[in-house]
Amino acid sequence: MENNTNLNENTCSSEKQKCCLCKPQSIFNIVAALLIIILLILQFYNPFRKSNEVVLNNGGLNIAYVESDSIMTNYILVDTLMEDLKSLSDSLDKEFSKKQQAFEARVNLFQQNVQNGKIQTKDQYAKQEAALAAEQQQLMNLRDSYLAQVQLKQMSINQTLLDSLTSVIKKNPKDFPYDYVLDFNKGSGLLYANDKLNITEKIIEKLNSEYKK
């Protein structure tokens, strides 16, 4: 019955590890902002730069920033993309739950058969236990596969939003004549940004205008 106990523990473990699909994240990565800061530092403080070399045109870099949280909240496309993600997540979660419940039912039946004496030989016990263990592993692999699908969908959404943001900036150089556009939110890696450099509202307006076309 030691094998039976192990199977119960594995089943319990698999239930605790039930698929918990990821929630959407911000489209911006803190690393991007940090890399830009490092680039600026290297450009301004390069010890090997010749003293008579021109560092900047027109006296300096043109920098602005956006608040990505506000974009995620107010950009119309985000709602559509998040609905697609939720639909995929709910569908896979529902499918996985059905398979898990079916597996648990087979485990319970196996345990009942053992207790009722319907499984009378060690060989019968070992074969059915091995079959259930293999099925459990398949279920775990399926969970990982479903989670990977959701994560890939999330990455695709992130890239779509980032491409939209980059595109609207590049297509409207008169409105956004900037060398760098940073992401400024709590925890973004930037300690301070002047409100005059905030172009979030203009960006959102342009993004929604492009989306409605």
MOJOWO-V778931 format. One record per run of one state. SS is the DSSP state (h for helix, s for strand, l for the rest). FROM is the first residue (numbers start at 0). LEN is the number of residues. Records with the same first field share a line. If there is no record, write none. Layout:
SS = FROM-LEN / FROM-LEN
//
This chain:
l = 0-1 / 16-13 / 44-12 / 59-3 / 66-1 / 74-1 / 115-6 / 171-8 / 183-11 / 198-1 / 212-1
h = 1-15 / 29-15 / 56-3 / 67-7 / 75-40 / 121-50 / 194-3 / 199-13
s = 62-4 / 179-4 / 197-1
//
